[in-house]
């Protein structure tokens, strides 16, 4: 190769380098690649080939960056959905805390926040688990983003972390508000208990004053249908293979006068029940077996009622105002009345000593309840209904003030059956 030819190549080499240097100034900092061009190759074609190769590399980088951006966008959408779900849960928590009087039966509705009525501690634990899961997802996102784009990951992490901190503060605020409401309800319940205790004490003092004048002649009044007014007999009934229950009643409640008495034993809430509820006639239940009684007593007048029963063949009889109104058999035959139970006046027990339902509560006046462990004769029942001097008192339970405890605002008043009838 001659010196002239070498000079031409050298000049072309300098031109290519100068072109690349000028291009690099327009696109930022890059590496300078100066390549010698064979004499048989067109300089423009070589330059175009290098540009195409560079564009291919640039396109590959752009596609990788675009893929990274799409993945980050999908991750952000997932986190937004999680935040939206948590915000919805907070709204439901707040709406539930505004209904402190809701009945327990509504608790069967599915609630992803958990049952707020169980307590703020349970609610906070549920929400803490959700927040912990979200934080774990953030950590996974951080690990993923660190390998792709640390700057974008840190920015997304800071954004979501700030949102989580804000939501956590809102959760704590809601829980504190719920706790304050529960304290208010607890204080209201305690205040109501004190009022009822004061009323009971006052009625007891009045009864004690009346007792000095009238002895054991009294009645118990249940003025309202509630699930907390009742009287409890202090002693349990013994095991009985026959019985007679007699009492004076006055009521004009409708529909049905309610439950004058309910005797429950462990394992059987309806061991012995006298109830009239809804549009049904009065019923006698023994061991949850039913006999319908032909009584008509909700006329606002005093009535004397008696029911007798024997375990042999389950024979029963019903008397109103001293007159036999009906009879039957096969009422819990050969099943003795069990001992170790609880006798409640004015409420029907769905479980031993509780489970009261206001719709089945007795409304009216009740007096002179007596229970025998035998079947009284027709003459004995007539003497009770007519206030005869030959009338007897129950050998299992006798009507005395010292035999009863009264709760919930039920009250004692003086009562003389025969004087009330005149």
C-alpha positions as CSV (number, residue, x, y, z in Angstrom):
1,X,0.0,0.0,0.0
2,X,1.3,3.4,-0.9
3,X,1.8,6.3,1.4
4,X,-1.0,8.1,-0.5
5,X,-3.5,5.3,0.1
6,X,-2.5,5.1,3.8
7,X,-3.1,8.8,4.1
8,X,-6.6,8.5,2.7
9,X,-7.5,5.7,5.2
10,X,-6.2,7.6,8.1
11,X,-8.2,10.7,7.1
12,X,-11.4,8.5,6.9
13,X,-10.6,7.0,10.3
14,X,-10.4,10.5,11.8
15,X,-13.8,11.4,10.1
16,X,-15.6,8.4,11.6
17,X,-14.2,9.1,15.1
18,X,-15.2,12.7,14.8
19,X,-18.8,11.7,13.7
20,X,-19.1,9.3,16.7
21,X,-17.8,12.0,19.1
22,X,-20.3,14.5,17.8
23,X,-23.1,11.9,18.2
24,X,-22.1,11.1,21.8
25,X,-22.4,14.8,22.7
26,X,-26.0,14.7,21.6
27,X,-26.9,11.5,23.5
28,X,-25.0,11.9,26.8
29,X,-22.1,10.0,28.1
30,X,-21.2,7.0,26.0
31,X,-18.2,5.0,25.0
32,X,-16.3,6.0,21.9
33,X,-15.6,3.1,19.5
34,X,-13.4,3.9,16.6
35,X,-13.3,1.2,14.0
36,X,-11.1,1.0,10.9
37,X,-12.9,0.7,7.7
38,X,-11.6,-1.6,4.9
39,X,-11.0,0.2,1.7
40,X,-13.5,-1.9,-0.2
41,X,-16.4,-1.0,2.2
42,X,-18.5,2.1,1.9
43,X,-18.0,4.4,4.9
44,X,-21.7,5.3,5.1
45,X,-22.7,1.6,4.9
46,X,-20.3,0.8,7.8
47,X,-21.6,3.7,9.8
48,X,-25.2,2.6,9.2
49,X,-24.4,-1.0,10.2
50,X,-22.9,0.2,13.5
51,X,-25.9,2.4,14.0
52,X,-28.3,-0.5,13.4
53,X,-26.3,-2.7,15.8
54,X,-26.5,0.1,18.4
55,X,-30.2,0.6,17.8
56,X,-30.8,-3.1,18.3
57,X,-29.0,-3.0,21.7
58,X,-30.9,0.1,22.6
59,X,-34.2,-1.5,21.6
60,X,-33.4,-4.5,23.8
61,X,-32.7,-2.2,26.7
62,X,-35.9,-0.4,26.1
63,X,-37.9,-3.6,26.1
64,X,-36.3,-4.8,29.3
65,X,-37.1,-1.4,30.9
66,X,-40.7,-1.6,29.6
67,X,-41.1,-5.1,31.1
68,X,-39.8,-3.8,34.4
69,X,-42.2,-0.9,34.4
70,X,-45.2,-3.2,33.6
71,X,-44.2,-5.5,36.5
72,X,-44.0,-2.5,38.8
73,X,-47.3,-1.2,37.6
74,X,-49.0,-4.6,38.3
75,X,-47.4,-4.7,41.7
76,X,-48.7,-1.1,42.5
77,X,-52.3,-2.1,41.3
78,X,-52.2,-5.2,43.7
79,X,-51.1,-2.9,46.6
80,X,-53.8,-0.4,45.8
81,X,-56.4,-3.2,45.8
82,X,-55.1,-4.3,49.2
83,X,-55.3,-0.8,50.5
84,X,-58.9,-0.5,49.2
85,X,-59.9,-3.7,50.9
86,X,-58.4,-2.6,54.2
87,X,-60.2,0.8,53.9
88,X,-63.5,-1.1,53.3
89,X,-62.9,-3.2,56.4
90,X,-62.3,-0.1,58.5
91,X,-65.6,1.4,57.2
92,X,-67.4,-1.8,58.2
93,X,-65.8,-1.8,61.6
94,X,-66.9,1.8,62.1
95,X,-70.4,1.1,61.0
96,X,-70.7,-1.9,63.4
97,X,-69.4,0.0,66.3
98,X,-72.2,2.5,65.8
99,X,-74.8,-0.2,66.6
100,X,-74.2,-1.3,70.2
101,X,-77.8,-2.5,70.7
102,X,-77.7,-5.1,67.9
103,X,-78.9,-8.5,68.8
104,X,-76.6,-11.5,69.0
105,X,-78.5,-13.3,66.4
106,X,-77.2,-10.9,63.8
107,X,-73.7,-12.1,64.5
108,X,-74.2,-15.0,62.1
109,X,-73.6,-12.7,59.1
110,X,-70.2,-13.2,57.6
111,X,-67.8,-10.4,58.5
112,X,-64.2,-10.4,57.3
113,X,-63.2,-7.9,60.0
114,X,-64.2,-10.4,62.7
115,X,-67.0,-10.0,65.3
116,X,-66.5,-6.5,66.8
117,X,-68.8,-7.6,69.7
118,X,-66.1,-10.0,70.8
119,X,-64.0,-7.1,71.9
120,X,-61.5,-4.4,70.6
121,X,-58.6,-6.7,71.5
122,X,-59.8,-9.4,69.0
123,X,-60.5,-6.7,66.4
124,X,-57.1,-5.2,66.7
125,X,-55.5,-8.7,66.5
126,X,-57.4,-9.4,63.3
127,X,-56.3,-6.1,61.8
128,X,-52.7,-6.5,62.9
129,X,-52.6,-9.9,61.0
130,X,-53.8,-8.1,57.9
131,X,-51.3,-5.3,58.3
132,X,-48.5,-7.9,58.9
133,X,-49.5,-9.7,55.7
134,X,-49.3,-6.4,53.8
135,X,-45.9,-5.6,55.3
136,X,-44.6,-9.1,54.3
137,X,-45.8,-8.4,50.7
138,X,-43.9,-5.1,50.8
139,X,-40.8,-6.9,51.9
140,X,-41.2,-9.4,49.0
141,X,-41.7,-6.4,46.6
142,X,-38.6,-4.8,48.0
143,X,-36.5,-7.9,47.3
144,X,-37.9,-8.2,43.8
145,X,-37.4,-4.5,43.0
146,X,-33.9,-4.4,44.3
147,X,-32.8,-6.7,41.5
148,X,-34.6,-4.6,38.9
149,X,-35.0,-1.0,39.9
150,X,-33.9,0.0,43.4
151,X,-35.0,3.7,42.9
152,X,-38.6,2.7,41.9
153,X,-38.8,0.1,44.7
154,X,-37.8,2.5,47.4
155,X,-40.2,5.1,46.1
156,X,-43.1,2.6,46.1
157,X,-42.1,1.2,49.5
158,X,-42.1,4.7,51.0
159,X,-45.5,5.4,49.5
160,X,-47.1,2.2,50.8
161,X,-45.4,2.4,54.1
162,X,-46.8,5.8,54.7
163,X,-50.2,4.6,53.8
164,X,-49.9,1.6,56.1
165,X,-48.8,3.8,59.0
166,X,-51.8,6.1,58.3
167,X,-54.3,3.1,58.2
168,X,-52.8,1.7,61.4
169,X,-53.4,5.0,63.2
170,X,-57.0,4.9,62.0
171,X,-57.4,1.4,63.2
172,X,-56.1,2.3,66.7
173,X,-58.4,5.3,66.7
174,X,-61.4,3.1,65.8
175,X,-60.5,0.5,68.5
176,X,-60.2,3.2,71.1
177,X,-63.6,4.6,70.1
178,X,-65.1,1.1,70.3
179,X,-63.5,0.6,73.7
180,X,-65.0,3.9,75.0
181,X,-68.4,2.9,73.7
182,X,-68.2,-0.5,75.4
183,X,-67.2,1.2,78.7
184,X,-70.3,3.5,78.3
185,X,-72.5,0.5,77.7
186,X,-71.0,-1.3,80.7
187,X,-71.6,1.8,82.9
188,X,-75.1,1.9,81.6
189,X,-75.7,-1.7,82.5
190,X,-74.2,-1.3,85.9
191,X,-76.3,1.8,86.5
192,X,-79.4,-0.2,85.5
193,X,-78.4,-3.0,87.8
194,X,-78.1,-0.5,90.7
195,X,-81.5,1.0,89.9
196,X,-83.1,-2.5,89.8
197,X,-81.4,-3.4,93.0
198,X,-82.7,-0.2,94.7
199,X,-86.2,-1.0,93.4
200,X,-86.0,-4.5,94.7
201,X,-84.7,-3.3,98.1
202,X,-87.5,-0.7,98.3
203,X,-90.2,-3.3,97.5
204,X,-88.7,-5.6,100.0
205,X,-88.8,-2.9,102.7
206,X,-92.5,-2.1,101.8
207,X,-93.2,-5.8,102.0
208,X,-91.6,-6.1,105.4
209,X,-93.7,-3.2,106.6
210,X,-96.9,-4.8,105.2
211,X,-95.8,-8.2,106.6
212,X,-96.2,-6.8,110.1
213,X,-99.9,-6.2,109.4
214,X,-100.9,-8.9,107.0
215,X,-98.6,-11.9,107.6
216,X,-98.0,-14.0,104.5
217,X,-101.0,-12.6,102.5
218,X,-99.4,-11.0,99.5
219,X,-99.3,-11.1,95.7
220,X,-96.5,-10.5,93.1
221,X,-97.1,-8.1,90.3
222,X,-95.4,-8.3,86.9
223,X,-96.5,-5.0,85.1
224,X,-94.5,-5.4,81.8
225,X,-93.4,-8.0,79.3
226,X,-89.6,-8.1,79.9
227,X,-86.9,-10.7,80.0
228,X,-85.6,-9.6,83.4
229,X,-88.7,-9.4,85.7
230,X,-89.2,-12.6,87.7
231,X,-89.4,-14.3,91.1
232,X,-87.2,-17.3,92.0
233,X,-88.2,-19.9,94.5
234,X,-85.4,-20.5,97.0
235,X,-85.8,-24.3,97.3
236,X,-85.9,-27.0,94.6
237,X,-88.8,-29.4,94.1
238,X,-88.3,-33.0,95.3
239,X,-88.8,-36.0,93.0
240,X,-92.6,-36.4,92.5
241,X,-94.7,-39.1,91.0
242,X,-97.9,-37.0,91.4
243,X,-98.6,-33.3,91.9
244,X,-101.1,-30.6,92.3
245,X,-100.4,-27.0,91.4
246,X,-102.9,-24.2,92.4
247,X,-102.7,-20.4,92.3
248,X,-104.6,-17.2,91.9
249,X,-104.1,-15.2,88.7
250,X,-105.3,-11.9,87.3
251,X,-104.4,-10.8,83.8
252,X,-105.8,-9.1,80.7
253,X,-102.6,-9.6,78.6
254,X,-103.0,-10.4,74.9
255,X,-102.1,-12.5,73.1
256,X,-101.6,-14.9,76.0
257,X,-100.9,-14.2,79.6
258,X,-97.4,-15.6,79.4
259,X,-95.7,-18.1,81.8
260,X,-96.9,-18.1,85.4
261,X,-94.3,-20.8,86.4
262,X,-91.4,-22.7,84.9
263,X,-89.4,-25.5,86.5
264,X,-86.2,-26.6,84.8
265,X,-83.7,-29.3,85.8
266,X,-80.3,-30.1,84.4
267,X,-80.7,-31.4,80.9
268,X,-84.4,-30.5,80.6
269,X,-85.6,-26.9,80.6
270,X,-89.3,-27.9,80.3
271,X,-89.6,-30.3,83.2
272,X,-92.8,-28.5,84.5
273,X,-94.2,-25.5,82.8
274,X,-97.5,-23.6,82.8
275,X,-97.7,-21.3,79.8
276,X,-100.1,-19.4,77.6
277,X,-98.4,-17.5,74.7
278,X,-99.5,-16.3,71.2
279,X,-102.9,-17.4,70.2
280,X,-102.5,-20.9,71.9
281,X,-104.6,-22.0,74.9
282,X,-102.8,-22.4,78.2
283,X,-100.6,-25.5,78.2
284,X,-99.2,-27.8,80.8
285,X,-95.7,-29.2,79.9
286,X,-94.2,-32.1,81.8
287,X,-90.8,-33.4,80.5
288,X,-91.5,-31.3,77.3
289,X,-94.8,-33.2,76.7
290,X,-97.8,-31.0,76.2
291,X,-101.5,-31.0,77.3
292,X,-103.8,-28.1,76.3
293,X,-105.9,-26.7,79.2
294,X,-109.4,-25.3,78.7
295,X,-108.8,-22.1,80.8
296,X,-110.3,-18.7,80.0
297,X,-108.5,-16.3,82.3
298,X,-107.3,-13.2,80.4
299,X,-110.3,-11.0,81.2
300,X,-108.6,-8.8,83.9
301,X,-110.4,-10.7,86.7
302,X,-109.1,-12.9,89.5
303,X,-109.3,-16.6,88.8
304,X,-108.3,-19.6,90.8
305,X,-106.7,-22.4,88.7
306,X,-105.5,-25.9,89.6
307,X,-103.9,-28.7,87.6
308,X,-103.3,-32.3,88.9
309,X,-101.2,-35.0,87.4
310,X,-100.0,-38.5,88.2
311,X,-97.2,-40.4,86.5
312,X,-99.3,-43.5,86.2
313,X,-100.8,-43.3,82.6
314,X,-100.0,-39.5,82.7
315,X,-103.5,-38.6,83.8
316,X,-104.2,-34.9,84.3
317,X,-107.1,-32.7,85.3
318,X,-107.7,-28.9,85.1
319,X,-109.9,-26.8,87.5
320,X,-110.9,-23.2,87.1
321,X,-112.6,-21.3,90.0
322,X,-113.2,-24.7,91.8
323,X,-114.9,-26.3,88.8
324,X,-113.4,-29.1,86.7
325,X,-113.0,-27.9,83.1
326,X,-111.1,-30.8,81.4
327,X,-109.0,-33.9,81.8
328,X,-106.8,-36.2,79.7
329,X,-104.0,-38.9,79.9
330,X,-100.7,-39.9,78.3
331,X,-99.0,-36.8,79.5
332,X,-95.4,-37.9,80.2
333,X,-96.6,-41.3,81.6
334,X,-94.3,-43.0,84.1
335,X,-91.9,-40.1,84.1
336,X,-91.4,-38.7,87.7
337,X,-90.7,-35.0,88.2
338,X,-87.0,-34.7,88.8
339,X,-85.4,-33.0,91.7
340,X,-82.4,-30.5,91.9
341,X,-84.1,-28.0,89.6
342,X,-85.0,-24.3,89.6
343,X,-88.6,-22.9,89.9
344,X,-89.1,-19.5,88.3
345,X,-92.3,-17.4,88.4
346,X,-93.1,-15.0,85.5
347,X,-90.5,-16.3,82.9
348,X,-90.1,-19.4,80.7
349,X,-86.6,-21.0,81.0
350,X,-84.9,-22.0,77.8
351,X,-82.0,-23.2,79.9
352,X,-81.5,-23.8,83.6
353,X,-82.1,-20.4,85.3
354,X,-82.0,-18.3,82.2
355,X,-82.7,-17.9,78.4
356,X,-85.8,-15.7,79.1
357,X,-87.9,-14.5,76.2
358,X,-89.9,-11.3,76.7
359,X,-92.7,-12.6,74.4
360,X,-93.3,-15.5,76.8
361,X,-93.2,-13.5,80.1
362,X,-96.1,-13.4,82.4
363,X,-98.0,-10.0,82.7
364,X,-100.4,-9.6,85.6
365,X,-100.8,-10.5,89.3
366,X,-100.0,-13.9,90.9
367,X,-100.8,-15.0,94.4
368,X,-101.2,-18.0,96.7
369,X,-99.2,-20.5,94.7
370,X,-99.1,-23.9,96.4
371,X,-97.7,-27.2,95.2
372,X,-98.4,-30.7,96.6
373,X,-96.7,-34.1,95.8
374,X,-100.1,-35.7,95.5
375,X,-103.4,-35.4,93.7
376,X,-105.9,-33.2,95.6
377,X,-109.5,-34.2,95.7
378,X,-112.3,-32.2,94.0
379,X,-113.5,-31.0,97.5
380,X,-110.1,-29.8,98.5
381,X,-109.7,-27.8,95.3
382,X,-113.2,-26.3,95.8
383,X,-112.2,-25.2,99.3
384,X,-109.1,-23.5,98.0
385,X,-111.2,-21.6,95.3
386,X,-113.8,-20.5,97.8
387,X,-111.4,-19.5,100.6
388,X,-112.8,-22.2,102.9
389,X,-111.4,-22.5,106.4
390,X,-110.7,-26.1,105.6
391,X,-108.2,-25.2,102.8
392,X,-104.7,-26.6,103.0
393,X,-101.3,-25.2,102.1
394,X,-98.8,-27.0,99.8
395,X,-96.6,-29.6,101.4
396,X,-93.9,-29.2,98.7
397,X,-94.1,-25.4,98.3
398,X,-96.2,-23.0,100.4
399,X,-96.8,-19.3,99.5
400,X,-94.6,-17.3,101.9
401,X,-92.5,-14.2,101.4
402,X,-89.5,-15.9,102.8
403,X,-89.7,-18.5,100.1
404,X,-89.2,-16.1,97.2
405,X,-86.6,-13.7,95.8
406,X,-87.8,-11.0,93.4
407,X,-85.8,-9.4,90.6
408,X,-86.0,-6.8,87.9
409,X,-88.7,-4.6,89.2
410,X,-91.5,-7.1,90.0
411,X,-93.2,-6.1,93.2
412,X,-95.1,-7.4,96.2
413,X,-98.4,-6.1,97.4
414,X,-101.0,-7.0,99.9
415,X,-103.7,-9.4,98.8
416,X,-106.7,-11.3,100.2
417,X,-108.3,-13.5,97.7
418,X,-111.8,-13.6,99.1
419,X,-111.9,-9.9,99.7
420,X,-110.7,-9.2,96.2
421,X,-113.6,-11.4,94.8
422,X,-116.3,-9.6,96.8
